[in-house]
Amino acid sequence: MQRQLTAFVGHPDKATYLAARDAVLRLSPLPIVAAELADLERMLELGEAQAVLDRIDALPPSKVLSPRVHFLASEAAEMLGDAAAVELERSLFVLTLQGLLATGDGSRGNPFIVCHPSDEYDLVEVLGNEPAGQSLVENAGRLLDRLVCGDGRLLWFDVTEILVRPQPRRRAARDVPAARRRRRVSAHR
């Protein structure tokens, strides 16, 4: 994962973002949920900057591709007077948004590809709009979130990988070598 993230930071484009995203989702397939982000925002409003940073540290590794997490970390670092951390987190905030924007144009045929549901709202905001409605649509075997913006514009997001998890394959008895099956049988006698 580190190699893909380094490549992405060095050159934030569609290919490097998607490679980093794939590596992150293999390691940490569950996205950060909205409730976790809402808790962090509430803690920040209460001035609990160090607690926010501690909670961010405990989030799954997929946090590295969340613009919202980097924004909240920069705000907390600013409250603590840590100028170097503020600069780093703001840079990562911008890089993650650049990566997301590079994945598509938001059309149905070329949707943005996100890592977390919150990424959709971050992109809507960056594009100068507000969400007014949302629906999930299946399109050619992919799951797309269709966001209607306040001005009527439609934005599409590919959410397939964050909603559909590959199921671990169970080994059938025929897949287990005969010698191992015999050992199991004799062990149970």
Backbone hydrogen bonds, N-H to C=O, Kabsch-Sander energy under -0.5 kcal/mol:
donor,donor_aa,acceptor,acceptor_aa,energy
5,L,1,M,-2.4
6,T,2,Q,-2.5
7,A,3,R,-2.2
8,F,4,Q,-2.2
9,V,5,L,-2.7
10,G,6,T,-2.2
11,H,7,A,-1.7
13,D,11,H,-1.6
17,Y,13,D,-2.5
18,L,14,K,-2.8
19,A,15,A,-2.1
20,A,16,T,-2.2
21,R,17,Y,-3.0
22,D,18,L,-2.7
23,A,19,A,-2.1
24,V,20,A,-2.7
25,L,21,R,-2.9
26,R,22,D,-1.8
27,L,23,A,-1.6
28,S,24,V,-3.2
36,E,33,V,-0.7
37,L,33,V,-1.4
38,A,34,A,-2.7
39,D,35,A,-2.3
40,L,36,E,-2.0
41,E,37,L,-2.4
42,R,38,A,-2.4
43,M,39,D,-2.6
44,L,40,L,-2.2
45,E,41,E,-2.2
46,L,42,R,-1.5
47,G,44,L,-1.7
48,E,43,M,-2.6
49,A,47,G,-1.5
52,V,48,E,-2.0
53,L,49,A,-2.1
54,D,50,Q,-2.4
55,R,51,A,-2.4
56,I,52,V,-2.5
57,D,53,L,-2.2
58,A,54,D,-1.1
59,L,55,R,-0.6
59,L,56,I,-1.4
63,K,60,P,-2.2
64,V,61,P,-1.9
65,L,62,S,-1.8
66,S,63,K,-1.9
70,H,66,S,-1.9
71,F,67,P,-2.5
72,L,68,R,-2.7
73,A,69,V,-2.5
74,S,70,H,-2.2
75,E,71,F,-2.2
76,A,72,L,-2.4
77,A,73,A,-2.6
78,E,74,S,-2.2
79,M,75,E,-2.0
80,L,76,A,-1.6
81,G,78,E,-1.1
82,D,77,A,-2.6
83,A,81,G,-1.2
86,V,82,D,-2.2
87,E,83,A,-2.4
88,L,84,A,-2.3
89,E,85,A,-2.8
90,R,86,V,-2.5
91,S,87,E,-2.1
92,L,88,L,-2.4
93,F,89,E,-2.2
94,V,90,R,-2.1
95,L,91,S,-2.6
96,T,92,L,-2.6
97,L,93,F,-1.8
98,Q,94,V,-2.6
99,G,95,L,-2.6
100,L,96,T,-2.3
101,L,97,L,-2.7
102,A,98,Q,-1.7
103,T,99,G,-0.6
103,T,100,L,-1.3
104,G,101,L,-0.8
105,D,110,N,-2.5
106,G,110,N,-1.4
107,S,110,N,-0.9
112,F,156,W,-2.2
114,V,112,F,-0.6
114,V,158,D,-1.4
119,D,116,H,-1.4
120,E,116,H,-0.6
120,E,117,P,-1.2
121,Y,117,P,-0.8
122,D,118,S,-2.0
123,L,119,D,-2.4
124,V,120,E,-2.3
125,E,121,Y,-2.2
126,V,122,D,-2.4
127,L,123,L,-2.3
128,G,125,E,-2.0
129,N,124,V,-2.2
132,A,148,V,-3.8
133,G,148,V,-1.4
135,S,146,R,-1.6
137,V,144,L,-3.2
139,N,142,R,-2.9
142,R,139,N,-1.6
144,L,137,V,-3.4
144,L,142,R,-0.6
145,D,157,F,-3.1
146,R,135,S,-3.4
146,R,144,L,-0.5
147,L,145,D,-0.7
147,L,155,L,-3.2
148,V,133,G,-2.7
148,V,146,R,-0.5
149,C,147,L,-0.6
149,C,153,R,-3.3
150,G,130,E,-2.7
152,G,149,C,-2.3
155,L,147,L,-2.6
156,W,106,G,-2.1
157,F,145,D,-2.2
158,D,112,F,-3.3
159,V,143,L,-2.6
159,V,157,F,-0.7
160,T,143,L,-0.7
162,I,159,V,-0.7
163,L,159,V,-1.2
163,L,160,T,-1.0
164,V,160,T,-3.0
165,R,163,L,-0.6
175,D,172,A,-1.9
176,V,172,A,-0.7
176,V,173,A,-0.9
180,R,177,P,-0.5
181,R,177,P,-1.8
182,R,178,A,-2.4
183,R,179,A,-2.0
184,R,180,R,-2.2
185,V,181,R,-2.3
186,S,182,R,-2.7
187,A,183,R,-1.9
188,H,184,R,-1.2
188,H,185,V,-0.6
189,R,186,S,-0.8
